[in-house]
Amino acid sequence: MKGLIVRLIDKFLCLHLWKTHIVKSYEWETEVVSLASEKDKKIILIRKEQSTKEILFCEHCGKTKILEY
């Protein structure tokens, strides 16, 4: 019984030494079209966007966390 209680305390009071497991980065371009008032000229803007997803896990208790930035 003591062993079970100690394992539960370790799992829930873990200091979480997180280690990176997977990092995936995504890049894409979007095209934005708008009309100007002078003779309806088209203005085309291209935006570059980037997103990164990282999966972390605790080496001690096995908990996982997903970060997106």
N, CA, C, O and CB atoms as a CASP TS submission, in Angstrom:
PFRMAT TS
TARGET T0000
AUTHOR 0000-0000-0000
METHOD Language model
MODEL 1
PARENT N/A
ATOM      1  N   MET     1       0.819  -1.194   0.000  1.00  0.00           N
ATOM      2  CA  MET     1       0.000   0.000   0.000  1.00  0.00           C
ATOM      3  C   MET     1       0.867   1.264   0.000  1.00  0.00           C
ATOM      4  O   MET     1       0.555   2.233  -0.692  1.00  0.00           O
ATOM      5  CB  MET     1      -0.934  -0.005   1.206  1.00  0.00           C
ATOM      6  N   LYS     2       1.966   1.250   0.786  1.00  0.00           N
ATOM      7  CA  LYS     2       2.847   2.416   0.824  1.00  0.00           C
ATOM      8  C   LYS     2       3.476   2.670  -0.538  1.00  0.00           C
ATOM      9  O   LYS     2       3.634   3.817  -0.955  1.00  0.00           O
ATOM     10  CB  LYS     2       3.939   2.228   1.879  1.00  0.00           C
ATOM     11  N   GLY     3       3.833   1.595  -1.224  1.00  0.00           N
ATOM     12  CA  GLY     3       4.450   1.729  -2.544  1.00  0.00           C
ATOM     13  C   GLY     3       3.516   2.407  -3.537  1.00  0.00           C
ATOM     14  O   GLY     3       3.953   3.234  -4.337  1.00  0.00           O
ATOM     15  N   LEU     4       2.240   2.063  -3.491  1.00  0.00           N
ATOM     16  CA  LEU     4       1.248   2.669  -4.374  1.00  0.00           C
ATOM     17  C   LEU     4       1.105   4.158  -4.080  1.00  0.00           C
ATOM     18  O   LEU     4       1.044   4.972  -5.001  1.00  0.00           O
ATOM     19  CB  LEU     4      -0.109   1.965  -4.224  1.00  0.00           C
ATOM     20  N   ILE     5       1.053   4.509  -2.817  1.00  0.00           N
ATOM     21  CA  ILE     5       0.919   5.917  -2.430  1.00  0.00           C
ATOM     22  C   ILE     5       2.150   6.710  -2.864  1.00  0.00           C
ATOM     23  O   ILE     5       2.022   7.835  -3.347  1.00  0.00           O
ATOM     24  CB  ILE     5       0.713   6.044  -0.903  1.00  0.00           C
ATOM     25  N   VAL     6       3.332   6.136  -2.696  1.00  0.00           N
ATOM     26  CA  VAL     6       4.562   6.813  -3.086  1.00  0.00           C
ATOM     27  C   VAL     6       4.589   7.023  -4.597  1.00  0.00           C
ATOM     28  O   VAL     6       4.992   8.091  -5.058  1.00  0.00           O
ATOM     29  CB  VAL     6       5.794   6.008  -2.631  1.00  0.00           C
ATOM     30  N   ARG     7       4.167   6.023  -5.380  1.00  0.00           N
ATOM     31  CA  ARG     7       4.143   6.167  -6.840  1.00  0.00           C
ATOM     32  C   ARG     7       3.146   7.233  -7.278  1.00  0.00           C
ATOM     33  O   ARG     7       3.421   7.998  -8.202  1.00  0.00           O
ATOM     34  CB  ARG     7       3.798   4.831  -7.501  1.00  0.00           C
ATOM     35  N   LEU     8       1.989   7.288  -6.620  1.00  0.00           N
ATOM     36  CA  LEU     8       1.002   8.312  -6.968  1.00  0.00           C
ATOM     37  C   LEU     8       1.512   9.711  -6.632  1.00  0.00           C
ATOM     38  O   LEU     8       1.314  10.646  -7.408  1.00  0.00           O
ATOM     39  CB  LEU     8      -0.320   8.047  -6.237  1.00  0.00           C
ATOM     40  N   ILE     9       2.161   9.858  -5.492  1.00  0.00           N
ATOM     41  CA  ILE     9       2.728  11.156  -5.124  1.00  0.00           C
ATOM     42  C   ILE     9       3.815  11.555  -6.114  1.00  0.00           C
ATOM     43  O   ILE     9       3.876  12.713  -6.525  1.00  0.00           O
ATOM     44  CB  ILE     9       3.296  11.116  -3.689  1.00  0.00           C
ATOM     45  N   ASP    10       4.669  10.622  -6.502  1.00  0.00           N
ATOM     46  CA  ASP    10       5.715  10.908  -7.491  1.00  0.00           C
ATOM     47  C   ASP    10       5.108  11.359  -8.819  1.00  0.00           C
ATOM     48  O   ASP    10       5.611  12.286  -9.454  1.00  0.00           O
ATOM     49  CB  ASP    10       6.599   9.666  -7.712  1.00  0.00           C
ATOM     50  N   LYS    11       4.028  10.701  -9.232  1.00  0.00           N
ATOM     51  CA  LYS    11       3.419  11.030 -10.518  1.00  0.00           C
ATOM     52  C   LYS    11       2.778  12.406 -10.498  1.00  0.00           C
ATOM     53  O   LYS    11       2.919  13.161 -11.460  1.00  0.00           O
ATOM     54  CB  LYS    11       2.385   9.985 -10.893  1.00  0.00           C
ATOM     55  N   PHE    12       2.076  12.749  -9.424  1.00  0.00           N
ATOM     56  CA  PHE    12       1.364  14.019  -9.392  1.00  0.00           C
ATOM     57  C   PHE    12       2.214  15.189  -8.902  1.00  0.00           C
ATOM     58  O   PHE    12       1.850  16.339  -9.148  1.00  0.00           O
ATOM     59  CB  PHE    12       0.159  13.888  -8.525  1.00  0.00           C
ATOM     60  N   LEU    13       3.311  14.946  -8.230  1.00  0.00           N
ATOM     61  CA  LEU    13       4.184  16.012  -7.763  1.00  0.00           C
ATOM     62  C   LEU    13       5.512  16.029  -8.519  1.00  0.00           C
ATOM     63  O   LEU    13       6.525  16.486  -7.990  1.00  0.00           O
ATOM     64  CB  LEU    13       4.437  15.863  -6.273  1.00  0.00           C
ATOM     65  N   CYS    14       5.506  15.545  -9.723  1.00  0.00           N
ATOM     66  CA  CYS    14       6.707  15.494 -10.557  1.00  0.00           C
ATOM     67  C   CYS    14       7.138  16.913 -10.913  1.00  0.00           C
ATOM     68  O   CYS    14       6.292  17.777 -11.146  1.00  0.00           O
ATOM     69  CB  CYS    14       6.456  14.659 -11.845  1.00  0.00           C
ATOM     70  N   LEU    15       8.436  17.158 -10.956  1.00  0.00           N
ATOM     71  CA  LEU    15       8.954  18.474 -11.319  1.00  0.00           C
ATOM     72  C   LEU    15       8.960  18.685 -12.830  1.00  0.00           C
ATOM     73  O   LEU    15       9.272  19.782 -13.293  1.00  0.00           O
ATOM     74  CB  LEU    15      10.359  18.654 -10.766  1.00  0.00           C
ATOM     75  N   HIS    16       8.630  17.683 -13.587  1.00  0.00           N
ATOM     76  CA  HIS    16       8.497  17.727 -15.034  1.00  0.00           C
ATOM     77  C   HIS    16       9.739  18.286 -15.717  1.00  0.00           C
ATOM     78  O   HIS    16       9.799  19.464 -16.071  1.00  0.00           O
ATOM     79  CB  HIS    16       7.296  18.551 -15.411  1.00  0.00           C
ATOM     80  N   LEU    17      10.705  17.434 -15.890  1.00  0.00           N
ATOM     81  CA  LEU    17      11.886  17.749 -16.677  1.00  0.00           C
ATOM     82  C   LEU    17      11.540  17.408 -18.123  1.00  0.00           C
ATOM     83  O   LEU    17      11.757  16.284 -18.576  1.00  0.00           O
ATOM     84  CB  LEU    17      13.167  16.959 -16.171  1.00  0.00           C
ATOM     85  N   TRP    18      10.992  18.406 -18.852  1.00  0.00           N
ATOM     86  CA  TRP    18      10.473  18.180 -20.193  1.00  0.00           C
ATOM     87  C   TRP    18      11.600  18.019 -21.203  1.00  0.00           C
ATOM     88  O   TRP    18      12.604  18.731 -21.158  1.00  0.00           O
ATOM     89  CB  TRP    18       9.562  19.324 -20.605  1.00  0.00           C
ATOM     90  N   LYS    19      11.417  17.074 -22.111  1.00  0.00           N
ATOM     91  CA  LYS    19      12.383  16.829 -23.181  1.00  0.00           C
ATOM     92  C   LYS    19      11.621  16.867 -24.507  1.00  0.00           C
ATOM     93  O   LYS    19      10.520  16.326 -24.606  1.00  0.00           O
ATOM     94  CB  LYS    19      13.129  15.447 -22.985  1.00  0.00           C
ATOM     95  N   THR    20      12.198  17.500 -25.516  1.00  0.00           N
ATOM     96  CA  THR    20      11.557  17.611 -26.827  1.00  0.00           C
ATOM     97  C   THR    20      11.573  16.256 -27.524  1.00  0.00           C
ATOM     98  O   THR    20      12.607  15.594 -27.610  1.00  0.00           O
ATOM     99  CB  THR    20      12.263  18.679 -27.699  1.00  0.00           C
ATOM    100  N   HIS    21      10.412  15.865 -28.017  1.00  0.00           N
ATOM    101  CA  HIS    21      10.286  14.593 -28.725  1.00  0.00           C
ATOM    102  C   HIS    21      10.212  14.835 -30.232  1.00  0.00           C
ATOM    103  O   HIS    21      10.975  14.239 -30.992  1.00  0.00           O
ATOM    104  CB  HIS    21       9.039  13.820 -28.239  1.00  0.00           C
ATOM    105  N   ILE    22       9.302  15.700 -30.668  1.00  0.00           N
ATOM    106  CA  ILE    22       9.111  15.965 -32.096  1.00  0.00           C
ATOM    107  C   ILE    22       8.922  17.471 -32.290  1.00  0.00           C
ATOM    108  O   ILE    22       8.226  18.120 -31.509  1.00  0.00           O
ATOM    109  CB  ILE    22       7.882  15.165 -32.664  1.00  0.00           C
ATOM    110  N   VAL    23       9.537  18.016 -33.324  1.00  0.00           N
ATOM    111  CA  VAL    23       9.317  19.403 -33.721  1.00  0.00           C
ATOM    112  C   VAL    23       8.983  19.401 -35.203  1.00  0.00           C
ATOM    113  O   VAL    23       9.765  18.908 -36.016  1.00  0.00           O
ATOM    114  CB  VAL    23      10.572  20.304 -33.416  1.00  0.00           C
ATOM    115  N   LYS    24       7.814  19.956 -35.565  1.00  0.00           N
ATOM    116  CA  LYS    24       7.422  20.069 -36.962  1.00  0.00           C
ATOM    117  C   LYS    24       7.122  21.534 -37.240  1.00  0.00           C
ATOM    118  O   LYS    24       6.441  22.204 -36.464  1.00  0.00           O
ATOM    119  CB  LYS    24       6.187  19.160 -37.291  1.00  0.00           C
ATOM    120  N   SER    25       7.640  22.012 -38.351  1.00  0.00           N
ATOM    121  CA  SER    25       7.443  23.398 -38.737  1.00  0.00           C
ATOM    122  C   SER    25       6.716  23.440 -40.075  1.00  0.00           C
ATOM    123  O   SER    25       7.053  22.699 -40.999  1.00  0.00           O
ATOM    124  CB  SER    25       8.796  24.151 -38.816  1.00  0.00           C
ATOM    125  N   TYR    26       5.714  24.312 -40.171  1.00  0.00           N
ATOM    126  CA  TYR    26       4.931  24.457 -41.390  1.00  0.00           C
ATOM    127  C   TYR    26       5.046  25.899 -41.879  1.00  0.00           C
ATOM    128  O   TYR    26       5.018  26.834 -41.078  1.00  0.00           O
ATOM    129  CB  TYR    26       3.440  24.064 -41.149  1.00  0.00           C
ATOM    130  N   GLU    27       5.174  26.078 -43.189  1.00  0.00           N
ATOM    131  CA  GLU    27       5.202  27.402 -43.805  1.00  0.00           C
ATOM    132  C   GLU    27       4.211  27.408 -44.963  1.00  0.00           C
ATOM    133  O   GLU    27       4.086  26.421 -45.688  1.00  0.00           O
ATOM    134  CB  GLU    27       6.646  27.776 -44.294  1.00  0.00           C
ATOM    135  N   TRP    28       3.505  28.533 -45.133  1.00  0.00           N
ATOM    136  CA  TRP    28       2.599  28.667 -46.243  1.00  0.00           C
ATOM    137  C   TRP    28       2.472  30.133 -46.617  1.00  0.00           C
ATOM    138  O   TRP    28       2.797  31.025 -45.834  1.00  0.00           O
ATOM    139  CB  TRP    28       1.235  28.064 -45.908  1.00  0.00           C
ATOM    140  N   GLU    29       1.995  30.359 -47.822  1.00  0.00           N
ATOM    141  CA  GLU    29       1.791  31.719 -48.320  1.00  0.00           C
ATOM    142  C   GLU    29       0.310  31.912 -48.604  1.00  0.00           C
ATOM    143  O   GLU    29      -0.358  31.009 -49.107  1.00  0.00           O
ATOM    144  CB  GLU    29       2.645  31.990 -49.601  1.00  0.00           C
ATOM    145  N   THR    30      -0.197  33.094 -48.278  1.00  0.00           N
ATOM    146  CA  THR    30      -1.579  33.437 -48.590  1.00  0.00           C
ATOM    147  C   THR    30      -1.577  34.683 -49.457  1.00  0.00           C
ATOM    148  O   THR    30      -0.746  35.576 -49.286  1.00  0.00           O
ATOM    149  CB  THR    30      -2.419  33.656 -47.294  1.00  0.00           C
ATOM    150  N   GLU    31      -2.503  34.731 -50.374  1.00  0.00           N
ATOM    151  CA  GLU    31      -2.602  35.856 -51.297  1.00  0.00           C
ATOM    152  C   GLU    31      -3.837  36.671 -50.926  1.00  0.00           C
ATOM    153  O   GLU    31      -4.944  36.137 -50.848  1.00  0.00           O
ATOM    154  CB  GLU    31      -2.672  35.368 -52.785  1.00  0.00           C
ATOM    155  N   VAL    32      -3.639  37.958 -50.698  1.00  0.00           N
ATOM    156  CA  VAL    32      -4.730  38.854 -50.324  1.00  0.00           C
ATOM    157  C   VAL    32      -4.926  39.837 -51.476  1.00  0.00           C
ATOM    158  O   VAL    32      -3.990  40.528 -51.879  1.00  0.00           O
ATOM    159  CB  VAL    32      -4.427  39.605 -48.967  1.00  0.00           C
ATOM    160  N   VAL    33      -6.152  39.894 -52.001  1.00  0.00           N
ATOM    161  CA  VAL    33      -6.456  40.785 -53.115  1.00  0.00           C
ATOM    162  C   VAL    33      -7.415  41.857 -52.614  1.00  0.00           C
ATOM    163  O   VAL    33      -8.429  41.554 -51.987  1.00  0.00           O
ATOM    164  CB  VAL    33      -7.066  40.000 -54.327  1.00  0.00           C
ATOM    165  N   SER    34      -7.084  43.104 -52.896  1.00  0.00           N
ATOM    166  CA  SER    34      -7.987  44.203 -52.548  1.00  0.00           C
ATOM    167  C   SER    34      -8.074  45.154 -53.724  1.00  0.00           C
ATOM    168  O   SER    34      -7.187  45.180 -54.577  1.00  0.00           O
ATOM    169  CB  SER    34      -7.506  44.949 -51.270  1.00  0.00           C
ATOM    170  N   LEU    35      -9.137  45.931 -53.769  1.00  0.00           N
ATOM    171  CA  LEU    35      -9.347  46.860 -54.871  1.00  0.00           C
ATOM    172  C   LEU    35      -9.076  48.276 -54.399  1.00  0.00           C
ATOM    173  O   LEU    35      -9.530  48.682 -53.329  1.00  0.00           O
ATOM    174  CB  LEU    35     -10.779  46.739 -55.432  1.00  0.00           C
ATOM    175  N   ALA    36      -8.334  49.025 -55.201  1.00  0.00           N
ATOM    176  CA  ALA    36      -8.092  50.437 -54.905  1.00  0.00           C
ATOM    177  C   ALA    36      -9.213  51.256 -55.542  1.00  0.00           C
ATOM    178  O   ALA    36      -9.863  50.801 -56.484  1.00  0.00           O
ATOM    179  CB  ALA    36      -6.683  50.899 -55.430  1.00  0.00           C
ATOM    180  N   SER    37      -9.433  52.446 -55.032  1.00  0.00           N
ATOM    181  CA  SER    37     -10.542  53.260 -55.529  1.00  0.00           C
ATOM    182  C   SER    37     -10.278  53.878 -56.903  1.00  0.00           C
ATOM    183  O   SER    37     -11.228  54.153 -57.636  1.00  0.00           O
ATOM    184  CB  SER    37     -10.842  54.353 -54.543  1.00  0.00           C
ATOM    185  N   GLU    38      -9.031  54.099 -57.267  1.00  0.00           N
ATOM    186  CA  GLU    38      -8.724  54.697 -58.566  1.00  0.00           C
ATOM    187  C   GLU    38      -8.852  53.668 -59.675  1.00  0.00           C
ATOM    188  O   GLU    38      -7.970  52.829 -59.862  1.00  0.00           O
ATOM    189  CB  GLU    38      -7.313  55.298 -58.565  1.00  0.00           C
ATOM    190  N   LYS    39      -9.943  53.735 -60.400  1.00  0.00           N
ATOM    191  CA  LYS    39     -10.204  52.863 -61.560  1.00  0.00           C
ATOM    192  C   LYS    39     -10.118  51.388 -61.201  1.00  0.00           C
ATOM    193  O   LYS    39      -9.746  50.568 -62.040  1.00  0.00           O
ATOM    194  CB  LYS    39      -9.220  53.168 -62.682  1.00  0.00           C
ATOM    195  N   ASP    40     -10.453  51.047 -59.982  1.00  0.00           N
ATOM    196  CA  ASP    40     -10.508  49.651 -59.509  1.00  0.00           C
ATOM    197  C   ASP    40      -9.227  48.867 -59.793  1.00  0.00           C
ATOM    198  O   ASP    40      -9.267  47.786 -60.380  1.00  0.00           O
ATOM    199  CB  ASP    40     -11.679  48.938 -60.155  1.00  0.00           C
ATOM    200  N   LYS    41      -8.122  49.411 -59.381  1.00  0.00           N
ATOM    201  CA  LYS    41      -6.852  48.703 -59.518  1.00  0.00           C
ATOM    202  C   LYS    41      -6.781  47.593 -58.481  1.00  0.00           C
ATOM    203  O   LYS    41      -7.194  47.772 -57.335  1.00  0.00           O
ATOM    204  CB  LYS    41      -5.652  49.674 -59.363  1.00  0.00           C
ATOM    205  N   LYS    42      -6.266  46.474 -58.884  1.00  0.00           N
ATOM    206  CA  LYS    42      -6.106  45.354 -57.958  1.00  0.00           C
ATOM    207  C   LYS    42      -4.764  45.458 -57.246  1.00  0.00           C
ATOM    208  O   LYS    42      -3.731  45.713 -57.865  1.00  0.00           O
ATOM    209  CB  LYS    42      -6.220  44.003 -58.704  1.00  0.00           C
ATOM    210  N   ILE    43      -4.799  45.259 -55.964  1.00  0.00           N
ATOM    211  CA  ILE    43      -3.574  45.218 -55.171  1.00  0.00           C
ATOM    212  C   ILE    43      -3.461  43.798 -54.617  1.00  0.00           C
ATOM    213  O   ILE    43      -4.354  43.319 -53.919  1.00  0.00           O
ATOM    214  CB  ILE    43      -3.582  46.304 -54.011  1.00  0.00           C
ATOM    215  N   ILE    44      -2.371  43.149 -54.933  1.00  0.00           N
ATOM    216  CA  ILE    44      -2.172  41.768 -54.482  1.00  0.00           C
ATOM    217  C   ILE    44      -1.034  41.755 -53.464  1.00  0.00           C
ATOM    218  O   ILE    44       0.082  42.182 -53.759  1.00  0.00           O
ATOM    219  CB  ILE    44      -1.860  40.810 -55.691  1.00  0.00           C
ATOM    220  N   LEU    45      -1.326  41.271 -52.292  1.00  0.00           N
ATOM    221  CA  LEU    45      -0.328  41.135 -51.239  1.00  0.00           C
ATOM    222  C   LEU    45      -0.128  39.662 -50.945  1.00  0.00           C
ATOM    223  O   LEU    45      -1.093  38.902 -50.868  1.00  0.00           O
ATOM    224  CB  LEU    45      -0.750  41.902 -49.959  1.00  0.00           C
ATOM    225  N   ILE    46       1.109  39.262 -50.783  1.00  0.00           N
ATOM    226  CA  ILE    46       1.405  37.867 -50.439  1.00  0.00           C
ATOM    227  C   ILE    46       1.985  37.850 -49.028  1.00  0.00           C
ATOM    228  O   ILE    46       3.020  38.458 -48.755  1.00  0.00           O
ATOM    229  CB  ILE    46       2.401  37.211 -51.474  1.00  0.00           C
ATOM    230  N   ARG    47       1.295  37.139 -48.143  1.00  0.00           N
ATOM    231  CA  ARG    47       1.748  37.014 -46.762  1.00  0.00           C
ATOM    232  C   ARG    47       2.360  35.648 -46.558  1.00  0.00           C
ATOM    233  O   ARG    47       1.802  34.636 -46.985  1.00  0.00           O
ATOM    234  CB  ARG    47       0.591  37.244 -45.771  1.00  0.00           C
ATOM    235  N   LYS    48       3.507  35.621 -45.906  1.00  0.00           N
ATOM    236  CA  LYS    48       4.133  34.355 -45.533  1.00  0.00           C
ATOM    237  C   LYS    48       3.849  34.100 -44.070  1.00  0.00           C
ATOM    238  O   LYS    48       4.059  34.972 -43.226  1.00  0.00           O
ATOM    239  CB  LYS    48       5.665  34.368 -45.812  1.00  0.00           C
ATOM    240  N   GLU    49       3.374  32.909 -43.772  1.00  0.00           N
ATOM    241  CA  GLU    49       3.060  32.549 -42.399  1.00  0.00           C
ATOM    242  C   GLU    49       3.805  31.269 -42.025  1.00  0.00           C
ATOM    243  O   GLU    49       4.127  30.446 -42.882  1.00  0.00           O
ATOM    244  CB  GLU    49       1.534  32.372 -42.210  1.00  0.00           C
ATOM    245  N   GLN    50       4.069  31.124 -40.734  1.00  0.00           N
ATOM    246  CA  GLN    50       4.813  29.966 -40.251  1.00  0.00           C
ATOM    247  C   GLN    50       4.201  29.501 -38.935  1.00  0.00           C
ATOM    248  O   GLN    50       3.792  30.313 -38.105  1.00  0.00           O
ATOM    249  CB  GLN    50       6.323  30.303 -40.073  1.00  0.00           C
ATOM    250  N   SER    51       4.145  28.204 -38.760  1.00  0.00           N
ATOM    251  CA  SER    51       3.631  27.609 -37.532  1.00  0.00           C
ATOM    252  C   SER    51       4.539  26.446 -37.140  1.00  0.00           C
ATOM    253  O   SER    51       4.999  25.691 -37.997  1.00  0.00           O
ATOM    254  CB  SER    51       2.153  27.134 -37.708  1.00  0.00           C
ATOM    255  N   THR    52       4.789  26.309 -35.851  1.00  0.00           N
ATOM    256  CA  THR    52       5.629  25.224 -35.355  1.00  0.00           C
ATOM    257  C   THR    52       4.877  24.473 -34.265  1.00  0.00           C
ATOM    258  O   THR    52       4.280  25.080 -33.376  1.00  0.00           O
ATOM    259  CB  THR    52       6.986  25.765 -34.820  1.00  0.00           C
ATOM    260  N   LYS    53       4.913  23.164 -34.342  1.00  0.00           N
ATOM    261  CA  LYS    53       4.288  22.319 -33.330  1.00  0.00           C
ATOM    262  C   LYS    53       5.383  21.485 -32.677  1.00  0.00           C
ATOM    263  O   LYS    53       6.181  20.848 -33.365  1.00  0.00           O
ATOM    264  CB  LYS    53       3.170  21.407 -33.952  1.00  0.00           C
ATOM    265  N   GLU    54       5.418  21.491 -31.352  1.00  0.00           N
ATOM    266  CA  GLU    54       6.450  20.778 -30.609  1.00  0.00           C
ATOM    267  C   GLU    54       5.774  19.879 -29.575  1.00  0.00           C
ATOM    268  O   GLU    54       4.873  20.313 -28.857  1.00  0.00           O
ATOM    269  CB  GLU    54       7.443  21.774 -29.924  1.00  0.00           C
ATOM    270  N   ILE    55       6.214  18.638 -29.508  1.00  0.00           N
ATOM    271  CA  ILE    55       5.683  17.683 -28.525  1.00  0.00           C
ATOM    272  C   ILE    55       6.759  17.434 -27.483  1.00  0.00           C
ATOM    273  O   ILE    55       7.876  17.034 -27.812  1.00  0.00           O
ATOM    274  CB  ILE    55       5.238  16.336 -29.206  1.00  0.00           C
ATOM    275  N   LEU    56       6.413  17.674 -26.218  1.00  0.00           N
ATOM    276  CA  LEU    56       7.334  17.479 -25.101  1.00  0.00           C
ATOM    277  C   LEU    56       6.840  16.326 -24.244  1.00  0.00           C
ATOM    278  O   LEU    56       5.637  16.070 -24.178  1.00  0.00           O
ATOM    279  CB  LEU    56       7.471  18.772 -24.255  1.00  0.00           C
ATOM    280  N   PHE    57       7.754  15.634 -23.590  1.00  0.00           N
ATOM    281  CA  PHE    57       7.349  14.611 -22.635  1.00  0.00           C
ATOM    282  C   PHE    57       8.266  14.663 -21.426  1.00  0.00           C
ATOM    283  O   PHE    57       9.432  15.043 -21.522  1.00  0.00           O
ATOM    284  CB  PHE    57       7.373  13.207 -23.280  1.00  0.00           C
ATOM    285  N   CYS    58       7.709  14.269 -20.277  1.00  0.00           N
ATOM    286  CA  CYS    58       8.457  14.225 -19.031  1.00  0.00           C
ATOM    287  C   CYS    58       9.134  12.859 -18.942  1.00  0.00           C
ATOM    288  O   CYS    58       8.484  11.820 -19.054  1.00  0.00           O
ATOM    289  CB  CYS    58       7.525  14.486 -17.793  1.00  0.00           C
ATOM    290  N   GLU    59      10.439  12.880 -18.742  1.00  0.00           N
ATOM    291  CA  GLU    59      11.176  11.621 -18.666  1.00  0.00           C
ATOM    292  C   GLU    59      10.844  10.836 -17.407  1.00  0.00           C
ATOM    293  O   GLU    59      10.992   9.614 -17.385  1.00  0.00           O
ATOM    294  CB  GLU    59      12.662  11.886 -18.723  1.00  0.00           C
ATOM    295  N   HIS    60      10.398  11.518 -16.364  1.00  0.00           N
ATOM    296  CA  HIS    60      10.158  10.844 -15.089  1.00  0.00           C
ATOM    297  C   HIS    60       8.779  10.188 -15.024  1.00  0.00           C
ATOM    298  O   HIS    60       8.668   9.009 -14.684  1.00  0.00           O
ATOM    299  CB  HIS    60      10.305  11.830 -13.951  1.00  0.00           C
ATOM    300  N   CYS    61       7.714  10.955 -15.351  1.00  0.00           N
ATOM    301  CA  CYS    61       6.371  10.401 -15.164  1.00  0.00           C
ATOM    302  C   CYS    61       5.653  10.084 -16.473  1.00  0.00           C
ATOM    303  O   CYS    61       4.606   9.439 -16.446  1.00  0.00           O
ATOM    304  CB  CYS    61       5.538  11.362 -14.367  1.00  0.00           C
ATOM    305  N   GLY    62       6.183  10.517 -17.620  1.00  0.00           N
ATOM    306  CA  GLY    62       5.595  10.161 -18.905  1.00  0.00           C
ATOM    307  C   GLY    62       4.488  11.094 -19.395  1.00  0.00           C
ATOM    308  O   GLY    62       3.850  10.796 -20.405  1.00  0.00           O
ATOM    309  N   LYS    63       4.244  12.206 -18.715  1.00  0.00           N
ATOM    310  CA  LYS    63       3.223  13.144 -19.177  1.00  0.00           C
ATOM    311  C   LYS    63       3.691  13.803 -20.460  1.00  0.00           C
ATOM    312  O   LYS    63       4.892  13.980 -20.665  1.00  0.00           O
ATOM    313  CB  LYS    63       2.914  14.209 -18.098  1.00  0.00           C
ATOM    314  N   THR    64       2.745  14.172 -21.336  1.00  0.00           N
ATOM    315  CA  THR    64       3.071  14.828 -22.591  1.00  0.00           C
ATOM    316  C   THR    64       2.412  16.207 -22.647  1.00  0.00           C
ATOM    317  O   THR    64       1.403  16.465 -21.991  1.00  0.00           O
ATOM    318  CB  THR    64       2.625  13.963 -23.787  1.00  0.00           C
ATOM    319  N   LYS    65       3.017  17.081 -23.453  1.00  0.00           N
ATOM    320  CA  LYS    65       2.489  18.430 -23.646  1.00  0.00           C
ATOM    321  C   LYS    65       2.746  18.824 -25.088  1.00  0.00           C
ATOM    322  O   LYS    65       3.805  18.527 -25.639  1.00  0.00           O
ATOM    323  CB  LYS    65       3.139  19.455 -22.653  1.00  0.00           C
ATOM    324  N   ILE    66       1.764  19.501 -25.707  1.00  0.00           N
ATOM    325  CA  ILE    66       1.898  19.960 -27.091  1.00  0.00           C
ATOM    326  C   ILE    66       1.936  21.480 -27.087  1.00  0.00           C
ATOM    327  O   ILE    66       1.044  22.127 -26.537  1.00  0.00           O
ATOM    328  CB  ILE    66       0.727  19.429 -27.987  1.00  0.00           C
ATOM    329  N   LEU    67       2.967  22.050 -27.699  1.00  0.00           N
ATOM    330  CA  LEU    67       3.105  23.495 -27.820  1.00  0.00           C
ATOM    331  C   LEU    67       2.989  23.891 -29.279  1.00  0.00           C
ATOM    332  O   LEU    67       3.561  23.234 -30.149  1.00  0.00           O
ATOM    333  CB  LEU    67       4.446  23.975 -27.229  1.00  0.00           C
ATOM    334  N   GLU    68       2.250  24.963 -29.557  1.00  0.00           N
ATOM    335  CA  GLU    68       2.166  25.513 -30.907  1.00  0.00           C
ATOM    336  C   GLU    68       2.558  26.972 -30.857  1.00  0.00           C
ATOM    337  O   GLU    68       2.047  27.735 -30.037  1.00  0.00           O
ATOM    338  CB  GLU    68       0.742  25.342 -31.505  1.00  0.00           C
ATOM    339  N   TYR    69       3.459  27.354 -31.728  1.00  0.00           N
ATOM    340  CA  TYR    69       3.863  28.754 -31.806  1.00  0.00           C
ATOM    341  C   TYR    69       4.258  29.110 -33.207  1.00  0.00           C
ATOM    342  O   TYR    69       4.631  30.253 -33.472  1.00  0.00           O
ATOM    343  CB  TYR    69       5.006  29.045 -30.855  1.00  0.00           C
TER
END
